[in-house]
């Protein structure tokens, strides 16, 4: 049966589980409108009573989209395909039929006891957080930002001065995000996102070892800082001017020289929203613990420049932080990071590490909290982990939960939540996740066609199984 097309889906309500103590995670994996897409495709969808109530979706809305409502006692019985948001409780695994397929955020490395139980019960598990694009999808605006920044940095690469270059990106926008990422990847001396309006006198980098990257499509230079920078020998680069003169040519050249990779980014994710929610909570903690601090002038540091870090950067920019330091590989090295953590107000870790470095290489160490980071400052860890899958923040041994969202160590407030979007973005992220899940089920990846038809990006996410339905 596991190789056959799945004819039905059971949508389960979130309850208390290892990563959801108190059952405070209320999101649902499928919203009513997306259940309607599945039923229109000829798939029976069973929905547990109350599954969507935590994020404002009623049972009657599911029924209007032809869902079959069932009780908690019925929902697992004789179901081939079970879908939920977080990983299951241990007790619910006992109710699952051997050989059924569970589709959820599985976090196998963080919960080995549950992973073993699923294996022993012969439950197929597709970890939705492990599903990747296949092949990688690269949109034109992303390529444009990458190519523009690559062009801006080329002279410094050619004359071997990039390691001494101070890069300032004026504003944060979606158009600029891929340029910021490309710059971080190239490890200049510093990378900072600055918030206009800043006067020329407020700028901390000027001259031949500084580059200001901006987008005249959005940036209006009311204080005439660009002219003053240019007159002082500072390098300037305009994304919009690059797009106008070379955009289509640069995009075409990139596509020709970069065939799509086998795998791309996560297919089911709200990483940007995760970063935004984490940074938002960090600002809340900061204002509570440093009430006299003007956050627009706070020293804010973000480790990493990927999807989740970009979300944090977006939020800090929206909240008015005037200067945001973005740290790449060279700045987070043990020999350099002390400089950035000294006198910091808010640290947001968005730097992921490979499995072999987890628990071995800590980017933010306990001695940083003891000696460098001031009391009442805040460290937000967006990566998280557990005893068996450690975070890059040494103080974080296990993630926090909504029941106890932060702890204090050596006077520093530290938070590393399971499910950052629960901090005020539950409904929005539930809707986004649901749309992505339906797309994976019946559109590009067509998981509904069965385990023997899984696309490569889903095959790698089959973390338990395959087992035949019995």
C-alpha positions as CSV (number, residue, x, y, z in Angstrom):
1,X,0.0,0.0,0.0
2,X,2.9,2.4,0.7
3,X,3.7,2.4,-3.0
4,X,0.1,3.2,-4.0
5,X,-1.4,6.7,-4.4
6,X,-2.8,8.0,-1.1
7,X,-6.5,8.3,-1.5
8,X,-7.2,10.0,1.9
9,X,-5.5,12.4,4.4
10,X,-6.1,12.7,8.1
11,X,-5.4,16.3,9.4
12,X,-4.6,16.1,13.1
13,X,-5.0,18.8,15.8
14,X,-1.9,20.0,17.6
15,X,-1.7,18.8,21.2
16,X,1.0,18.6,23.8
17,X,4.1,16.8,22.5
18,X,7.9,16.8,23.2
19,X,8.4,20.1,21.4
20,X,5.0,21.5,22.3
21,X,4.7,21.5,26.1
22,X,1.3,22.7,27.3
23,X,0.0,22.4,23.8
24,X,0.6,26.1,23.2
25,X,1.4,25.5,19.5
26,X,-2.0,26.1,17.9
27,X,-1.2,26.2,14.2
28,X,-2.8,23.8,11.8
29,X,-1.1,22.2,8.9
30,X,-3.9,22.7,6.4
31,X,-6.4,25.7,6.4
32,X,-9.9,25.1,5.1
33,X,-9.3,26.7,1.7
34,X,-6.4,24.4,1.0
35,X,-8.4,21.4,2.2
36,X,-10.9,22.4,-0.5
37,X,-8.1,22.1,-3.1
38,X,-7.4,18.5,-2.0
39,X,-11.0,17.5,-2.0
40,X,-11.5,19.0,-5.4
41,X,-8.6,16.8,-6.5
42,X,-10.6,13.7,-5.4
43,X,-8.8,13.1,-2.1
44,X,-10.8,12.4,1.1
45,X,-9.7,14.7,3.9
46,X,-10.5,13.7,7.5
47,X,-10.1,16.6,9.9
48,X,-10.0,16.3,13.7
49,X,-12.6,18.5,15.5
50,X,-11.1,21.7,16.6
51,X,-7.9,21.4,14.5
52,X,-8.0,25.0,13.2
53,X,-9.6,26.8,16.1
54,X,-6.3,27.9,17.6
55,X,-5.7,30.1,14.6
56,X,-9.2,31.1,13.9
57,X,-10.6,28.4,11.5
58,X,-13.9,26.8,12.6
59,X,-15.0,23.2,12.0
60,X,-17.9,24.5,9.8
61,X,-15.3,26.1,7.5
62,X,-13.7,22.8,7.0
63,X,-17.0,21.1,6.4
64,X,-17.9,23.7,3.8
65,X,-14.8,22.5,1.9
66,X,-16.0,18.9,2.1
67,X,-13.8,17.7,5.0
68,X,-15.0,14.7,7.0
69,X,-14.8,15.7,10.7
70,X,-13.7,13.1,13.2
71,X,-12.9,12.9,16.9
72,X,-9.4,12.5,18.4
73,X,-10.3,8.8,19.0
74,X,-11.2,8.3,15.3
75,X,-8.7,10.4,13.4
76,X,-5.8,7.9,13.5
77,X,-7.8,4.7,12.7
78,X,-7.0,3.0,9.4
79,X,-5.4,6.1,7.9
80,X,-2.7,5.8,5.3
81,X,-1.5,9.4,5.4
82,X,-1.5,11.6,8.5
83,X,-0.5,15.2,8.4
84,X,0.1,17.6,11.3
85,X,2.3,20.6,12.0
86,X,4.7,19.6,14.8
87,X,6.0,16.2,15.6
88,X,3.5,13.8,17.3
89,X,3.1,13.0,20.9
90,X,4.4,9.6,22.0
91,X,0.9,8.4,22.9
92,X,-0.5,9.2,19.4
93,X,2.2,7.2,17.7
94,X,0.7,4.1,19.4
95,X,-2.6,4.8,17.6
96,X,-1.0,4.9,14.2
97,X,-1.3,2.0,11.8
98,X,2.0,0.2,10.9
99,X,3.1,1.3,7.5
100,X,1.1,4.6,7.5
101,X,2.9,7.8,6.4
102,X,3.3,10.7,8.8
103,X,4.0,14.1,7.3
104,X,5.1,16.7,9.9
105,X,8.0,18.7,11.3
106,X,9.8,15.7,12.5
107,X,13.1,17.0,14.0
108,X,14.5,13.5,14.2
109,X,18.0,14.6,15.4
110,X,16.5,16.6,18.3
111,X,14.1,13.8,19.6
112,X,15.9,10.5,19.2
113,X,13.5,8.7,21.6
114,X,10.5,9.5,19.5
115,X,12.5,8.7,16.3
116,X,13.2,5.2,17.7
117,X,9.5,4.7,18.6
118,X,8.4,5.6,15.1
119,X,11.0,3.3,13.7
120,X,9.9,0.4,16.0
121,X,6.3,1.0,15.0
122,X,7.2,1.0,11.3
123,X,5.8,4.4,10.6
124,X,7.0,6.1,7.4
125,X,7.9,9.7,8.3
126,X,8.4,12.5,5.8
127,X,10.0,15.4,7.6
128,X,8.6,18.5,6.0
129,X,11.5,20.6,7.2
130,X,13.8,18.4,5.2
131,X,12.1,18.7,1.8
132,X,14.1,20.8,-0.6
133,X,13.5,22.3,-4.0
134,X,14.6,19.9,-6.7
135,X,16.0,21.4,-8.8
136,X,16.9,24.7,-7.3
137,X,14.8,27.6,-8.3
138,X,16.5,31.0,-8.8
139,X,14.3,33.9,-9.6
140,X,15.5,36.9,-11.7
141,X,15.4,39.5,-8.9
142,X,17.6,37.3,-6.7
143,X,20.1,36.8,-9.6
144,X,20.1,40.5,-10.2
145,X,21.0,41.4,-6.6
146,X,23.8,38.7,-6.6
147,X,25.2,39.9,-9.9
148,X,25.1,43.5,-8.9
149,X,27.0,42.9,-5.7
150,X,29.5,40.6,-7.4
151,X,30.2,43.4,-9.9
152,X,30.5,46.0,-7.1
153,X,33.0,43.8,-5.3
154,X,35.0,42.6,-8.3
155,X,37.7,45.4,-8.2
156,X,38.4,44.7,-4.6
157,X,38.7,40.9,-5.3
158,X,41.0,41.6,-8.2
159,X,43.4,43.8,-6.2
160,X,43.2,41.6,-3.1
161,X,41.7,44.4,-0.9
162,X,38.3,42.8,-0.1
163,X,39.4,41.8,3.4
164,X,39.9,45.4,4.3
165,X,36.7,46.7,2.6
166,X,33.9,48.3,4.7
167,X,30.6,47.7,3.0
168,X,27.5,49.8,3.8
169,X,24.2,48.9,2.3
170,X,21.7,51.7,2.4
171,X,18.2,50.4,3.4
172,X,16.9,46.9,3.5
173,X,14.5,45.8,0.8
174,X,13.6,42.6,-0.9
175,X,15.6,43.8,-3.9
176,X,18.7,44.3,-1.8
177,X,18.4,41.1,0.2
178,X,20.2,38.8,-2.2
179,X,23.0,41.5,-2.7
180,X,23.5,41.5,1.1
181,X,23.7,37.7,1.1
182,X,26.3,37.8,-1.7
183,X,28.3,40.3,0.1
184,X,28.3,38.4,3.4
185,X,29.4,35.3,1.4
186,X,32.5,37.2,0.2
187,X,33.7,38.2,3.7
188,X,34.6,41.9,3.5
189,X,36.0,43.5,6.6
190,X,32.6,44.7,7.7
191,X,29.0,44.6,6.4
192,X,26.5,47.0,7.8
193,X,22.9,47.9,6.8
194,X,22.2,51.6,7.5
195,X,18.9,53.3,7.9
196,X,18.3,56.6,6.1
197,X,18.2,59.4,6.8
198,X,21.8,59.5,8.2
199,X,23.8,62.6,7.8
200,X,27.3,62.5,6.4
201,X,28.8,63.2,9.8
202,X,27.0,60.1,11.2
203,X,28.6,57.7,8.7
204,X,31.5,55.6,10.2
205,X,33.1,54.5,6.9
206,X,34.5,56.8,4.2
207,X,37.3,56.8,1.7
208,X,38.9,54.3,-0.6
209,X,38.4,51.3,1.7
210,X,34.6,51.9,1.9
211,X,31.8,50.9,-0.5
212,X,28.2,52.2,-0.3
213,X,25.7,50.0,-2.1
214,X,22.2,51.4,-2.7
215,X,19.1,51.2,-4.9
216,X,18.1,54.6,-6.4
217,X,14.7,53.0,-7.2
218,X,13.9,53.3,-3.5
219,X,16.6,55.5,-1.9
220,X,16.1,59.2,-2.1
221,X,19.3,61.0,-1.0
222,X,17.7,64.0,0.7
223,X,20.9,64.8,2.7
224,X,23.2,64.6,-0.3
225,X,25.4,62.0,1.4
226,X,26.3,60.3,-1.9
227,X,27.9,63.4,-3.3
228,X,29.9,64.0,-0.1
229,X,31.0,60.3,-0.1
230,X,32.1,60.5,-3.7
231,X,34.1,63.7,-3.1
232,X,35.9,61.9,-0.3
233,X,37.0,59.0,-2.6
234,X,34.4,56.5,-1.4
235,X,33.1,53.8,-3.8
236,X,29.4,53.9,-4.7
237,X,27.3,51.4,-6.5
238,X,23.6,51.7,-7.6
239,X,21.6,48.6,-8.1
240,X,19.0,50.3,-10.2
241,X,21.6,51.8,-12.5
242,X,23.2,48.4,-12.9
243,X,19.8,46.9,-13.7
244,X,19.1,49.6,-16.3
245,X,22.4,49.1,-18.1
246,X,23.3,45.5,-17.6
247,X,20.4,43.7,-15.8
248,X,19.1,41.4,-18.5
249,X,22.6,40.6,-19.8
250,X,23.8,39.8,-16.3
251,X,20.8,37.5,-15.5
252,X,21.2,35.6,-18.8
253,X,24.9,35.2,-18.3
254,X,24.3,33.8,-14.8
255,X,21.8,31.3,-15.9
256,X,24.0,30.1,-18.7
257,X,27.0,29.6,-16.4
258,X,25.0,28.3,-13.4
259,X,22.8,25.3,-14.3
260,X,20.3,24.6,-11.6
261,X,21.6,22.7,-8.6
262,X,20.0,19.4,-7.7
263,X,18.6,20.8,-4.5
264,X,17.6,24.3,-3.5
265,X,16.0,25.9,-0.5
266,X,13.4,24.4,1.8
267,X,10.1,23.9,0.1
268,X,8.0,24.2,3.3
269,X,9.3,27.0,5.4
270,X,8.6,30.4,7.0
271,X,12.2,31.2,7.7
272,X,11.9,34.8,6.9
273,X,8.9,35.1,9.3
274,X,10.8,33.1,11.9
275,X,13.6,35.7,11.7
276,X,11.1,38.5,12.0
277,X,9.3,37.0,14.9
278,X,12.6,36.3,16.8
279,X,13.9,39.8,16.3
280,X,10.6,41.3,17.3
281,X,10.7,39.4,20.6
282,X,14.3,40.4,21.1
283,X,13.4,44.0,20.8
284,X,10.6,43.5,23.3
285,X,13.0,42.0,25.8
286,X,15.5,44.7,25.1
287,X,13.1,47.5,25.8
288,X,11.8,45.8,28.9
289,X,15.3,45.3,30.3
290,X,16.9,48.6,29.1
291,X,14.0,51.0,29.3
292,X,16.2,54.1,28.9
293,X,17.9,52.8,25.7
294,X,17.0,54.4,22.4
295,X,16.7,51.3,20.3
296,X,17.3,53.2,17.1
297,X,20.9,53.7,18.3
298,X,21.3,50.3,19.9
299,X,24.2,48.1,18.8
300,X,22.6,45.3,17.0
301,X,24.5,42.3,15.6
302,X,23.2,39.5,13.3
303,X,25.2,36.4,12.8
304,X,24.6,35.0,9.3
305,X,22.9,36.3,6.2
306,X,20.6,33.5,5.1
307,X,16.8,33.3,5.0
308,X,16.2,33.4,8.7
309,X,18.8,36.1,9.3
310,X,17.3,38.2,6.5
311,X,14.0,38.0,8.3
312,X,15.7,39.4,11.5
313,X,17.4,42.1,9.5
314,X,14.1,43.0,7.9
315,X,12.4,43.4,11.3
316,X,15.3,45.4,12.9
317,X,15.3,47.7,9.9
318,X,11.5,48.1,10.2
319,X,11.8,48.9,13.9
320,X,14.2,51.8,13.1
321,X,17.6,50.4,14.0
322,X,20.0,52.9,12.3
323,X,23.0,50.6,12.0
324,X,22.8,46.8,11.9
325,X,26.1,44.7,11.8
326,X,25.8,41.5,9.7
327,X,28.6,39.0,10.5
328,X,29.8,36.4,8.1
329,X,32.3,33.5,8.4
330,X,35.3,35.7,9.0
331,X,33.7,37.9,11.6
332,X,32.3,35.0,13.6
333,X,35.7,33.4,13.8
334,X,37.0,32.9,17.3
335,X,39.7,35.5,16.7
336,X,37.3,38.2,15.6
337,X,33.9,37.8,17.2
338,X,34.9,39.3,20.5
339,X,35.2,42.7,18.8
340,X,31.6,42.6,17.7
341,X,30.1,41.3,21.0
342,X,31.7,43.9,23.1
343,X,29.1,46.4,24.4
344,X,26.4,44.9,22.2
345,X,22.8,45.4,23.1
346,X,21.1,42.8,20.9
347,X,22.6,39.7,19.3
348,X,20.5,37.6,16.8
349,X,22.0,34.3,15.8
350,X,20.9,33.2,12.4
351,X,24.0,31.2,11.5
352,X,23.4,27.5,10.8
353,X,26.3,25.1,11.2
354,X,26.9,21.7,9.6
355,X,26.0,18.6,11.7
356,X,29.6,17.8,12.5
357,X,30.2,21.2,14.0
358,X,27.1,21.2,16.2
359,X,28.2,20.8,19.8
360,X,31.8,21.3,18.8
361,X,32.0,24.9,17.5
362,X,30.1,27.5,19.5
363,X,29.9,31.0,17.9
364,X,28.5,32.7,21.0
365,X,30.3,31.1,24.0
366,X,29.5,31.2,27.7
367,X,32.6,33.3,28.3
368,X,31.1,35.9,26.0
369,X,28.1,36.2,28.3
370,X,30.4,36.3,31.4
371,X,32.9,38.8,30.1
372,X,31.8,40.7,27.0
373,X,28.1,41.0,26.5
374,X,26.7,43.6,29.0
375,X,24.1,42.8,31.6
376,X,20.5,43.2,30.4
377,X,21.5,42.7,26.8
378,X,19.6,40.2,24.8
379,X,20.7,37.1,22.8
380,X,18.1,35.7,20.4
381,X,19.0,32.3,18.9
382,X,17.0,31.5,15.7
383,X,18.6,28.2,15.0
384,X,18.0,26.3,18.2
385,X,18.7,22.7,19.0
386,X,18.8,20.1,21.8
387,X,21.3,18.1,23.8
388,X,21.9,15.8,20.8
389,X,21.8,18.6,18.2
390,X,23.4,21.6,19.8
391,X,22.8,25.3,18.9
392,X,25.8,27.5,18.0
393,X,24.9,29.5,21.2
394,X,26.6,27.5,23.9
395,X,24.2,28.6,26.6
396,X,21.3,27.0,24.7
397,X,21.3,23.3,25.6
398,X,17.6,22.9,24.8
399,X,15.2,25.3,23.1
400,X,12.9,27.3,25.2
401,X,9.1,26.9,24.9
402,X,6.3,29.3,25.2
403,X,5.8,28.2,28.8
404,X,9.2,29.7,29.7
405,X,10.4,31.7,26.7
406,X,13.7,32.9,28.0
407,X,16.4,32.5,30.7
408,X,19.0,34.7,32.2
409,X,22.7,33.6,32.3
410,X,25.4,35.9,33.8
411,X,23.0,38.8,33.5
412,X,22.2,38.3,29.8
413,X,18.7,37.4,28.6
414,X,18.8,34.4,26.2
415,X,15.9,33.0,24.2
416,X,15.8,30.2,21.7
417,X,12.2,29.2,21.0
418,X,10.7,26.2,19.3
419,X,8.4,27.9,16.8
420,X,9.3,31.5,16.8
421,X,6.3,32.5,14.7
422,X,4.1,31.7,17.7
423,X,5.2,35.1,18.9
424,X,2.4,36.9,17.1
425,X,2.5,35.4,13.6
426,X,0.7,32.1,14.1
427,X,-2.2,32.6,11.7
428,X,-0.2,34.2,9.0
429,X,2.4,31.4,9.0
430,X,-0.2,28.7,9.2
431,X,-1.7,30.0,6.0
432,X,1.7,30.2,4.3
433,X,2.7,26.7,5.5
434,X,-0.6,25.3,4.4
435,X,-0.3,26.6,0.8
436,X,3.3,25.2,0.5
437,X,2.1,21.8,1.9
438,X,-0.7,21.5,-0.6
439,X,1.7,22.4,-3.4
440,X,4.0,19.6,-2.3
441,X,1.2,17.1,-2.0
442,X,-0.6,17.6,-5.3
443,X,1.4,20.0,-7.5
444,X,5.1,19.9,-8.3
445,X,6.3,17.1,-6.0
446,X,3.0,15.1,-6.0
447,X,3.6,13.3,-2.8
448,X,0.1,12.1,-2.9
449,X,1.1,9.6,-5.7
450,X,2.9,7.4,-3.1
451,X,6.2,6.7,-1.6
452,X,7.6,4.9,-4.7
453,X,7.1,8.1,-6.7
454,X,8.8,10.6,-4.5
455,X,10.8,13.4,-6.2
456,X,14.5,13.7,-5.1
457,X,13.8,16.7,-2.9
458,X,11.2,14.6,-0.9
459,X,13.1,11.3,-1.0
460,X,15.8,12.9,1.2
461,X,13.1,13.9,3.7
462,X,11.9,10.3,4.2
463,X,13.7,10.0,7.5
464,X,11.9,6.8,8.6
465,X,10.9,3.9,6.3
466,X,9.8,2.9,3.7
467,X,7.5,0.4,5.3
468,X,4.5,-1.3,3.7
469,X,1.1,-0.6,5.0
470,X,-0.2,-3.6,6.8
